[in-house]
Amino acid sequence: MSKRPQRAAKTRALQKVEASSDVELEDDILEFSEMESEGKGRDSDSGGSLYGGDHTARKGEGKRVTGDTNREGRSQKRARKTTSGHDPQKHEVQTSSSSSFHKKPLNRLTRLVTGPESRAARVQVKEKKSVGNTSTRGRGLGKLKRLLDIPIEVFCNILEHLDPLDLLNWARSSRALHGLIITRSMKRVWQACLKAHNVPPLPHLVPINEVQLASMLFDNSCQACGASALNTAFHDRLLVRLCKGCLNYNTSSGSKIAKTYGKGVAKDKMIYDLLPNLGRNKYLIPDFQDIIEKYIAAHADPDERRNFITKKREVAIAIAEYSCSLTWWRNGKWSQERSENNHAQEERENSILKKITDMGYSDDEISFCRSMHYDGSRSFESILNQPRRLTDRIWKSISKELLGFMERARKGLRLQKKTTVLLPFWEKMCSTYREAHNGDWPKFNFADFRELPSVKALLDDSVPEELPDTVFSELKLQLPLILEERPNKLEAECLAIVLEGREELGLASFDSISTTTRTCENESKIESITFSPFAYAFDALKARTTDSPLYAASTTFAGSIHDCDTNKPMSFQAVMDTFFLNPRPERARNGKQLSPWKAPKFQKTFAKDAEEILQAFGFPLNVTFIHMSQSVSAWLCKPCANRLRAYTYGKSWTEWVTHYATHKSTEPDICPEDIIANAYSFQFSDAR
């Protein structure tokens, strides 16, 4: 293998190290001076700042330095080819020119790149509307200007009592404050701010300073794209704070980064121990590139290389140990914040409940209010359970809403007490009706009972909670007559709905269907699909017709279950059972609650498809729904069975009609004989 790429990479690394020999990554003091020098000639919150600010310049510079790993690899290979054939005289000119200007390398944070999947790239930030032609450029300090006249010792004492995030915001507020706060003389101030929050002291081997540490721990923004509201994941081993998109874009596998410097560098296992990784051998691209370039440059001198490896290993160990200390610090901080929030929430709840009790509301009303169901997003509990202590301003803003909840709870509690008194009376009336009607439930449930005019007047909020005895004596006389007439009224109502629907569809009138003729011309067709060890004989069909269209096989309704409309086909008997099977609630408030009677909708499409199936196989149109439900046990779908190569049967009558409609929607010319067959005599066709 040719060693030309390695020599070229080594030459380029030596040039870069020689140009930046006065700046080391792990030198805290020089990092402060670098921040101060980068602040000159720029805005106070420019990309050169180590703690954040405007990231536009940083992103542009970062893309020129790092970029995507694959793209960077190609550019670096081209650079090595160019370097290998360089002119010595031209190299001397470049070296002398660079040394004359003393150009500093880009800071490690300014080399971070905004990823295409970062939060800043995905979220469109609304532009602030400018008022008039006013401009903030060159704006004065205003009242803050007086702070600059304070003696530096007093000013430092003031800054020591600020939070690290407040100190960062102060430094970003103006260029003058930036130049005053971000200096070597303020290192004691930053250390005091961090110590006040119990942050572990920064070891001298960890290659960041207190400003970068404060930004990483307290500033809730990505240090690459500037997006706020980061997730709770931290990457202390990388010594940066990145969002998910920028993390994936600025980290890469160590072997991929090393391959851009040659296969020999990638195979050298020594370089992977010189910098802590994120896991799965992932490194921060700018830091790992610096390590590789300095490692290549140190190959010329064995002693220099040995000292470099020892030093970098000590730094890596110090970073790993300090990241563990930060993890313990975060856990302790979260635990303390959670304890404080719980204490503040408990104090807030006690204060609010005391104020409500002083206004005359009882404990039962408060308990009822806390268990109420709310339609909106805010509820009584959501206002109570907040980690903020109650103040006069907060009480003024929430008192109106809380009192509205309490009034609703007071009315609801009164209604519940009245319902609790009426429920035993209704249960007794149901028991009396069942004894007189062979165990059948009345076609009248508790919700219908509450809708009676006399009962509805009793449940009004203006009526006292104690109901008079005369009310129950009057209801004992009225209810039996209502319960006796109820079944006939419901059948007449549903029958009118069915006849109207059949007339709109153009189906034959049910009166024209002869209910006296019990014979059928197509007995062989019926026997061909209904014969099975479990099916009824054809003679039983003669006794399974009906005179009422309500119980016909082609009649279904779209009913309502627990006050929720459903399009599921339901027979007339199923609709009655939904409303009136055990027509009493389990409890007065909680548990299953019944809904009052609501006229169901006649399913016209089902009736048309069902009569097509009945006529195709010779069934009388007045065959009952129950008989067809028992006769389809041996039915099988031919297309589905041939496609799946399996017996597909076991559907109910309503499922078969719906299944037929599904096939007809895709193949309009299909007929029932092409779909339905007997499962016990069916043979698969050769064509699938």
C-alpha positions in Angstrom: 0.0 0.0 0.0 1.3 3.4 -0.9 2.2 5.7 2.0 1.8 8.8 0.0 -1.7 9.7 1.5 -0.3 9.3 5.0 2.7 11.6 4.3 0.3 14.2 2.8 -2.0 14.0 5.8 1.0 14.4 8.1 2.3 17.4 6.2 -1.1 19.1 6.4 -1.5 18.3 10.1 2.0 19.8 10.8 1.0 23.0 9.0 -2.2 23.3 11.0 -0.5 22.5 14.3 2.4 25.0 13.6 -0.1 27.7 12.8 -2.1 27.1 16.0 0.8 26.3 18.3 -0.1 29.2 20.6 -3.7 27.8 21.3 -4.4 24.6 23.0 -7.8 23.1 23.5 -7.3 22.2 27.1 -6.0 25.6 28.2 -8.8 27.4 30.1 -7.0 30.7 30.4 -6.3 31.0 26.7 -9.9 30.1 25.9 -11.0 33.2 27.9 -8.6 35.3 25.9 -9.7 33.7 22.7 -13.3 34.6 23.5 -12.3 38.1 24.2 -10.4 38.4 20.9 -13.2 36.9 18.9 -15.7 39.4 20.5 -13.8 42.3 19.0 -15.0 43.4 15.6 -18.2 41.4 16.0 -21.5 41.7 17.6 -21.8 40.7 21.2 -23.7 37.5 20.5 -21.9 36.5 17.3 -20.9 33.0 16.3 -17.4 33.5 17.9 -19.0 33.5 21.3 -18.5 30.2 23.2 -21.8 30.2 24.9 -24.3 30.7 22.0 -26.0 33.6 20.4 -26.5 34.2 16.7 -25.6 30.9 15.0 -25.6 32.1 11.4 -21.9 32.8 11.2 -21.1 29.7 13.1 -23.1 27.5 10.7 -21.4 29.0 7.7 -17.9 28.6 9.2 -18.7 25.1 10.5 -19.8 23.9 7.0 -16.5 25.0 5.6 -14.6 23.1 8.3 -16.5 19.9 9.0 -19.7 19.2 7.1 -21.0 15.8 6.4 -18.5 12.9 6.9 -18.7 11.5 3.4 -18.5 14.9 1.8 -15.6 15.8 4.0 -13.8 12.6 3.2 -13.8 13.4 -0.5 -12.6 16.9 0.0 -9.8 15.8 2.3 -8.6 13.2 -0.2 -8.5 15.9 -2.8 -6.6 18.1 -0.4 -4.0 15.4 0.3 -3.4 14.9 -3.4 -2.8 18.6 -3.8 -0.5 18.8 -0.8 1.6 15.9 -1.9 2.6 17.7 -5.0 3.1 21.2 -3.5 5.9 23.6 -4.3 8.4 24.1 -1.5 8.9 27.7 -2.2 5.1 28.3 -2.4 4.8 26.4 1.0 7.4 28.7 2.5 5.4 31.8 1.3 2.2 30.4 2.7 3.8 29.6 6.0 5.4 33.0 6.4 2.2 34.8 5.4 0.1 32.8 7.9 2.6 33.3 10.7 2.7 37.1 9.9 -1.0 37.4 10.3 -1.1 35.1 13.4 -4.5 33.7 12.3 -6.2 31.7 15.1 -8.1 28.5 14.2 -11.8 28.3 14.6 -13.2 27.5 18.0 -14.5 24.0 18.5 -18.0 25.2 19.0 -18.0 27.4 15.8 -17.0 24.3 13.8 -20.3 22.5 14.7 -22.7 22.2 11.8 -26.4 22.6 11.8 -27.9 19.3 10.6 -30.7 19.2 8.0 -32.9 17.3 10.5 -32.2 19.7 13.4 -35.1 21.5 15.1 -34.0 24.9 13.7 -34.2 23.6 10.2 -37.6 21.9 10.7 -39.4 24.6 12.6 -40.2 27.8 10.7 -39.6 30.7 13.1 -42.1 33.6 12.6 -40.3 36.8 11.8 -40.9 39.6 14.2 -42.8 42.5 12.7 -40.7 45.6 12.7 -42.3 48.8 14.0 -41.6 51.7 11.6 -38.1 52.2 10.4 -36.4 51.9 13.8 -33.2 49.9 14.0 -31.5 48.4 17.1 -28.0 48.6 15.6 -25.9 51.0 17.6 -28.5 51.3 20.4 -27.2 52.6 23.7 -27.3 50.8 27.0 -29.9 53.0 28.5 -30.2 52.7 32.3 -27.7 49.8 32.2 -25.0 52.3 31.3 -24.8 53.3 35.0 -23.5 49.8 35.8 -20.3 50.5 34.0 -19.6 53.4 36.3 -19.6 51.1 39.4 -16.2 50.0 40.7 -15.2 46.6 39.3 -15.0 45.0 42.8 -18.6 46.0 43.5 -19.7 44.9 40.1 -18.1 41.5 40.5 -19.9 41.1 43.9 -23.2 41.8 42.2 -22.5 39.3 39.4 -21.7 36.5 41.9 -25.3 36.5 43.1 -26.7 35.9 39.7 -27.7 32.6 38.2 -25.4 31.2 35.5 -28.2 31.7 32.9 -28.8 35.3 34.0 -25.1 35.9 33.7 -25.0 34.5 30.2 -28.0 36.7 29.2 -26.2 39.7 30.6 -23.1 39.0 28.5 -25.3 38.7 25.4 -27.2 42.0 26.1 -24.5 44.3 24.7 -21.0 44.4 23.4 -19.7 46.4 26.3 -21.1 44.0 28.9 -19.8 41.1 26.8 -16.3 42.6 26.9 -16.5 43.1 30.6 -18.0 39.7 31.7 -16.2 37.4 29.3 -12.7 38.1 30.5 -10.0 36.3 32.5 -10.6 38.6 35.4 -14.2 37.3 35.7 -13.2 33.7 36.1 -13.8 33.9 39.8 -17.3 35.2 39.2 -18.2 32.3 37.0 -16.8 29.8 39.4 -18.8 31.4 42.3 -22.0 31.3 40.2 -21.5 27.6 39.4 -20.6 26.8 43.0 -23.8 28.4 44.3 -25.7 25.8 42.3 -23.5 22.9 43.6 -22.0 22.3 40.2 -18.9 20.0 40.6 -15.6 22.1 40.2 -14.2 22.0 36.7 -10.9 20.0 36.6 -8.0 21.7 34.9 -7.6 18.8 32.5 -11.2 19.1 31.1 -10.8 21.2 27.9 -13.6 23.7 28.4 -14.0 26.7 30.6 -16.6 27.9 33.1 -18.5 29.9 30.4 -18.9 26.9 28.2 -19.8 24.7 31.1 -22.5 27.2 32.2 -23.9 27.2 28.7 -23.9 23.5 28.5 -25.7 23.0 31.8 -28.1 25.9 32.1 -28.8 27.2 28.6 -31.7 25.2 27.1 -30.6 25.6 23.5 -28.5 23.6 21.0 -25.0 24.9 20.7 -25.0 24.2 16.9 -28.3 25.4 15.6 -29.6 27.5 18.6 -32.9 25.7 18.8 -34.6 25.8 22.2 -36.8 23.2 24.0 -34.3 20.4 23.8 -35.0 16.9 24.9 -33.8 15.7 28.3 -30.8 13.7 26.8 -27.4 15.1 27.6 -24.0 14.3 26.1 -21.5 15.4 28.7 -18.8 13.2 27.3 -18.8 15.3 24.2 -18.6 18.6 26.3 -21.4 20.1 24.1 -25.2 20.2 24.2 -26.9 19.3 20.9 -30.4 18.6 19.6 -31.1 15.2 18.1 -30.7 16.4 14.5 -27.4 18.2 15.1 -26.1 15.3 17.2 -26.5 12.9 14.3 -24.9 15.3 11.9 -21.9 16.3 14.1 -21.0 12.8 15.4 -19.8 9.9 13.4 -18.1 6.6 13.8 -14.4 6.9 14.7 -13.4 4.6 11.9 -15.2 6.6 9.3 -13.5 9.8 10.4 -10.1 8.1 10.5 -10.4 6.6 7.0 -10.4 10.1 5.5 -6.7 10.3 6.8 -5.8 6.9 5.3 -6.4 3.3 6.0 -3.3 3.1 8.1 -4.6 5.7 10.5 -8.0 4.0 10.7 -6.3 0.7 11.7 -4.3 2.3 14.5 -6.3 1.4 17.6 -4.3 3.9 19.7 -6.3 7.0 18.5 -9.7 5.7 19.7 -8.5 5.8 23.3 -7.4 9.4 23.2 -11.0 10.9 23.3 -14.2 9.8 25.1 -16.9 8.7 22.8 -20.6 8.8 23.0 -21.1 5.1 22.7 -21.1 2.8 19.7 -17.7 4.3 18.8 -19.2 7.7 18.0 -17.1 10.8 18.4 -17.6 14.5 17.9 -16.2 15.2 14.5 -14.2 18.5 15.2 -12.6 17.1 18.3 -11.7 13.8 16.8 -10.2 15.4 13.7 -8.0 17.6 15.9 -6.8 14.5 17.8 -6.0 12.6 14.6 -4.1 15.6 13.1 -2.0 16.1 16.2 -1.4 12.4 16.5 -0.1 12.3 12.9 2.1 15.3 13.5 3.6 13.7 16.6 4.9 10.6 14.6 8.2 12.3 13.8 9.4 12.3 17.4 8.8 9.2 19.5 9.1 11.1 22.8 6.7 13.7 21.6 4.3 11.1 20.5 4.6 9.2 23.9 3.9 12.4 25.8 1.0 13.3 23.5 -0.7 9.9 24.1 -0.1 10.1 27.9 -1.5 13.6 28.1 -4.6 12.9 25.9 -5.4 9.7 27.9 -5.3 11.7 31.1 -7.7 14.2 29.5 -10.0 11.5 28.3 -10.1 9.9 31.8 -10.7 13.4 33.4 -13.6 14.0 30.9 -15.2 10.6 31.6 -14.9 11.1 35.4 -16.3 14.6 35.2 -19.3 13.5 33.1 -20.2 11.0 35.8 -20.0 13.8 38.4 -22.4 15.9 36.2 -24.8 13.0 36.0 -24.9 12.7 39.7 -25.3 16.4 40.0 -28.3 16.4 37.5 -30.0 13.6 39.4 -29.6 15.5 42.7 -30.9 18.7 41.1 -33.9 16.9 39.6 -34.7 15.3 42.9 -34.5 18.6 44.7 -36.7 20.3 42.1 -39.3 17.5 42.3 -39.4 17.8 46.1 -39.8 21.6 45.9 -42.5 21.3 43.3 -44.4 18.7 45.4 -44.2 20.9 48.4 -45.3 24.0 46.5 -48.2 22.0 44.9 -49.3 20.8 48.3 -49.3 24.3 49.7 -51.2 25.6 46.7 -53.9 22.9 47.1 -54.4 23.5 50.8 -54.6 27.3 50.2 -57.2 26.9 47.4 -59.3 24.4 49.4 -59.2 26.7 52.5 -60.5 29.6 50.4 -63.3 27.6 48.9 -64.3 26.2 52.3 -64.4 29.7 53.7 -66.9 30.7 50.9 -69.4 28.1 52.3 -68.8 25.0 50.1 -68.9 21.7 52.0 -66.4 18.8 51.8 -68.9 16.7 49.9 -69.3 19.3 47.2 -65.5 19.6 46.9 -65.1 15.8 46.6 -67.9 15.7 44.0 -66.2 18.6 42.1 -62.8 16.8 42.1 -64.4 13.6 40.6 -66.5 15.4 37.9 -65.9 14.8 34.2 -64.8 17.9 32.3 -65.2 18.5 28.6 -62.4 21.1 28.3 -58.7 20.7 28.8 -58.7 22.6 32.2 -60.4 21.0 35.2 -60.6 21.5 38.9 -57.7 19.1 39.5 -55.5 20.7 36.8 -55.8 24.1 38.4 -55.1 22.6 41.9 -52.2 20.5 40.9 -49.6 23.0 39.8 -46.1 23.5 41.2 -46.7 27.2 42.0 -47.7 28.7 45.3 -50.9 30.6 45.5 -50.6 34.4 45.5 -53.2 37.1 45.4 -52.6 37.7 41.7 -53.0 34.0 40.9 -56.1 33.7 43.0 -57.6 36.7 41.2 -57.1 35.0 37.8 -58.4 31.5 38.8 -61.1 32.3 41.3 -63.9 32.9 38.8 -63.2 29.6 37.0 -63.0 27.6 40.3 -66.3 29.0 41.6 -67.9 28.0 38.3 -66.7 24.5 38.8 -68.0 24.5 42.4 -71.5 25.7 41.3 -71.7 22.9 38.8 -70.6 20.4 41.5 -73.3 21.8 43.9 -76.0 21.3 41.3 -74.7 17.9 40.4 -74.6 16.7 44.0 -78.2 17.7 44.6 -79.3 15.9 41.4 -77.4 12.8 42.5 -79.1 12.8 45.9 -82.5 13.0 44.3 -81.6 10.3 41.8 -80.5 8.1 44.7 -84.0 8.5 46.2 -85.8 7.7 42.9 -83.8 4.7 42.0 -85.2 2.2 44.6 -88.7 3.3 43.6 -88.0 2.5 40.0 -86.4 -0.9 40.7 -89.5 -1.8 42.7 -91.8 -0.9 39.7 -89.6 -3.0 37.4 -89.9 -6.0 39.7 -93.6 -5.7 39.8 -93.9 -5.5 36.0 -91.7 -8.6 35.5 -93.8 -10.6 37.8 -96.9 -9.8 35.8 -95.2 -10.4 32.4 -93.4 -13.7 32.8 -90.0 -12.2 33.5 -89.9 -9.7 30.6 -88.4 -6.3 31.2 -90.5 -3.2 30.6 -89.8 -1.3 27.4 -89.1 1.7 29.6 -85.7 2.4 31.2 -84.6 4.7 34.0 -83.5 7.4 31.6 -87.0 7.4 30.1 -88.4 7.5 33.6 -86.3 10.7 34.4 -87.7 12.3 31.2 -91.3 12.1 32.5 -92.7 15.6 33.1 -93.5 15.0 36.7 -90.1 13.4 37.5 -88.2 16.1 35.5 -89.9 18.8 37.6 -88.7 17.1 40.7 -85.1 17.0 39.5 -85.1 20.7 38.9 -82.5 22.5 41.0 -85.1 24.8 42.5 -86.9 21.9 44.2 -85.6 20.8 47.7 -83.6 17.7 48.0 -86.2 15.9 50.1 -89.0 14.7 47.8 -92.6 14.7 49.1 -94.3 11.3 49.6 -97.3 12.5 47.4 -95.0 12.3 44.4 -94.4 8.6 44.7 -98.2 7.9 45.2 -99.0 9.7 42.0 -96.2 7.9 40.1 -97.6 4.5 41.3 -100.8 5.3 39.5 -99.3 6.6 36.3 -96.4 4.2 35.6 -98.4 0.9 35.1 -100.5 2.5 32.3 -97.3 3.9 30.7 -95.5 0.6 30.9 -98.4 -1.4 29.4 -98.8 0.9 26.4 -95.1 1.3 25.7 -94.3 -1.9 23.7 -97.1 -1.2 21.2 -96.0 2.4 20.7 -92.4 1.4 20.0 -93.4 -1.3 17.5 -95.7 1.1 15.7 -93.0 3.7 15.5 -90.3 1.3 14.2 -92.8 -0.3 11.8 -93.6 3.1 10.2 -89.9 3.7 9.7 -89.4 0.3 8.0 -92.4 0.7 5.7 -91.3 4.2 4.7 -87.8 2.9 3.9 -89.0 0.0 1.8 -91.3 2.3 -0.1 -88.4 4.6 -0.9 -86.3 1.7 -2.1 -89.1 0.4 -4.3 -89.2 -3.0 -2.6 -92.3 -5.1 -2.6 -94.9 -4.2 0.1 -94.8 -6.6 2.9 -98.6 -7.0 2.8 -98.3 -8.4 -0.8 -96.0 -11.2 0.4 -98.3 -14.2 1.0 -97.8 -15.4 4.5 -100.2 -18.3 4.0 -98.3 -20.1 1.3 -95.5 -22.2 2.9 -94.2 -24.0 -0.1 -91.3 -22.9 -2.2 -90.3 -23.6 -5.8 -86.5 -23.6 -5.1 -86.3 -26.1 -2.3 -83.2 -27.7 -3.9 -81.3 -24.5 -3.9 -82.0 -23.9 -0.2 -81.0 -27.5 0.7 -77.8 -27.1 -1.4 -76.5 -24.3 0.8 -78.2 -25.1 4.2 -77.7 -28.8 4.5 -75.2 -29.7 7.2 -75.1 -31.8 10.3 -76.0 -28.7 12.3 -78.5 -27.0 9.9 -82.3 -27.2 10.2 -84.2 -29.3 7.7 -86.1 -27.6 5.0 -89.5 -28.5 6.5 -88.6 -26.4 9.5 -88.4 -23.4 7.2 -92.2 -23.5 6.8 -92.6 -22.6 10.5 -90.0 -19.8 10.4 -91.7 -17.0 8.5 -93.3 -13.8 10.0 -96.2 -11.5 9.3 -94.3 -8.4 10.6 -91.5 -6.7 8.7 -89.8 -5.8 12.0 -88.7 -9.5 12.4 -87.9 -10.2 8.8 -84.3 -11.1 7.8 -84.0 -8.1 5.5 -84.8 -5.6 8.3 -82.0 -4.1 10.3 -81.4 -0.8 12.1 -78.5 1.5 12.9 -79.1 1.8 16.6 -77.6 3.7 19.4 -75.5 2.0 22.1 -74.9 4.0 25.4 -75.9 7.2 23.7 -73.4 6.6 20.8 -74.7 6.1 17.3 -73.5 3.0 15.5 -73.8 1.8 11.8 -73.5 -1.8 12.8 -76.6 -3.7 11.5 -78.9 -4.6 14.4 -82.1 -6.5 14.4 -85.2 -5.1 16.0 -84.8 -7.4 19.0 -81.2 -6.3 19.4 -82.2 -2.6 19.4 -84.8 -3.3 22.1 -82.3 -5.2 24.2 -79.8 -2.3 23.9 -82.2 0.1 25.5 -84.4 -2.0 27.8 -82.5 -5.2 28.9 -82.1 -4.5 32.6 -83.5 -0.9 32.3 -81.9 0.4 35.6 -78.4 1.8 36.2 -75.9 0.1 38.5 -75.5 3.2 40.6 -77.0 6.6 40.8 -73.9 8.3 39.3 -70.9 6.1 38.5 -71.0 3.0 36.4 -73.1 2.2 33.3 -75.7 4.8 32.7 -78.7 4.3 30.3 -79.8 6.7 27.6 -83.4 7.5 26.8 -85.2 5.9 23.8 -84.1 7.2 20.4 -85.8 6.1 17.2 -83.3 4.0 15.2 -82.5 4.4 11.5 -83.6 1.8 8.9 -80.7 0.4 6.9 -81.8 0.6 3.3 -78.7 -0.8 1.7 -78.8 -3.9 3.9 -82.5 -4.6 3.0 -81.8 -4.5 -0.7 -78.7 -6.8 -0.5 -80.5 -9.2 1.8 -83.5 -9.6 -0.4 -81.2 -10.3 -3.4 -79.6 -13.2 -1.5 -83.0 -14.5 -0.4 -84.5 -14.4 -3.9 -81.4 -15.9 -5.4 -81.6 -19.0 -3.2 -85.4 -19.3 -3.1 -86.0 -18.1 0.5 -89.3 -16.5 1.2 -89.0 -12.7 1.7 -90.8 -13.0 5.0 -88.3 -15.4 6.5 -87.3 -14.4 10.0 -84.0 -12.9 11.0 -83.5 -15.6 13.7 -83.9 -18.4 11.2 -81.4 -16.9 8.7 -78.9 -16.4 11.6 -79.2 -20.2 12.3 -79.1 -21.3 8.6 -75.8 -19.6 7.6 -73.6 -21.8 9.7 -72.7 -23.9 6.7 -72.2 -21.0 4.2 -68.8 -20.5 2.6 -67.5 -17.7 0.4 -66.2 -19.1 -2.9 -63.8 -16.3 -3.9 -62.3 -15.9 -0.5 -61.9 -19.7 -0.1 -60.1 -20.1 -3.4 -57.9 -17.1 -2.8 -56.9 -18.1 0.7 -57.1 -21.9 0.0 -58.9 -22.3 3.3 -62.5 -22.7 4.5 -63.9 -19.4 5.5 -67.2 -19.8 7.2 -68.7 -19.1 10.6 -70.1 -15.6 9.7 -73.5 -14.4 11.0 -76.3 -13.4 8.8 -75.5 -9.7 9.0 -71.9 -10.4 8.3 -72.8 -12.4 5.2 -75.0 -9.6 3.8 -72.2 -7.1 4.5 -69.6 -9.4 2.9 -71.8 -9.8 -0.2 -72.0 -6.0 -0.5 -68.2 -5.8 -0.3 -67.8 -8.1 -3.2 -70.5 -6.3 -5.2 -68.8 -3.0 -4.7 -65.7 -4.3 -6.5 -67.6 -6.5 -9.0 -71.0 -5.0 -9.8 -72.1 -7.9 -12.0 -71.5 -10.6 -9.4 -74.5 -12.5 -8.1 -75.1 -14.4 -4.8 -74.6 -17.8 -6.5 -71.1 -16.8 -7.4 -70.2 -16.1 -3.8 -72.1 -18.4 -1.4 -71.7 -22.2 -1.3 -72.0 -25.0 1.2 -68.8 -25.6 3.2 -69.4 -29.3 3.5 -69.7 -29.9 -0.3 -67.3 -27.2 -1.5 -64.2 -28.1 -3.6 -61.4 -25.7 -4.4 -61.0 -24.6 -8.0 -57.7 -25.1 -9.7 -57.3 -21.4 -10.7 -56.4 -19.2 -7.8 
